[in-house]
Each structure stands twice: as structure tokens, then as C-alpha cells.
Amino acid sequence: MRYQIELEPPVPSEVRSLPADVRAQAIREIDGLSIDPRPPRAKELKEKPGFYRLWLVGRWRLVYLIDGVPHLFGTFVPVHGP
């Protein structure tokens, strides 16, 4: 089963502006989340239930929301840098 990914409008341009190695990893991670939205490396944020964090190369991280609808993977918030 694959999950639907919805990107907030700023996400594609923010991903394009990342350094090449970080951009490549971010794209792989986003694609992978369509198969497994809660991979072992993902940590749910304690202060924001439903939001998860994946660390990328260096100090970059990907923060995203799983909206809880079965078979629908939620909306990403922008990728944050160092």
C-alpha cells in the first residue's frame, strides 16, 4: 500500500534550494515515506503530536505531519536547516 503525500506550497522550492547532498536525501526520504510514513528513524515530536522528524545530512531535518486518515499520508511542513 502506498500513502498519498501532499506538499505545502513552499516545500518544493525549499527542497530545490538545499545543497545537492541534502536535496538528494530529502527527495529519497519523501519518496520513502509514501511506503512507510513511520520509518524506524522517524521520531514523533513530543510537543506536537502527529508531527514527525527525520534528520538529514548535517543539521538539516525534515518535519512532517501524518493527518491520521487511513491510507492518507499528511502534509509536509518546510524542511528546516541549521
Beta strands, then each sheet from edge to edge (+ up, - down):
strand 1: 4-7
strand 2: 43-44
strand 3: 51-55
strand 4: 61-65
strand 5: 72-76
sheet 1: 1+ 5+
sheet 2: 2+ 3- 4+
end
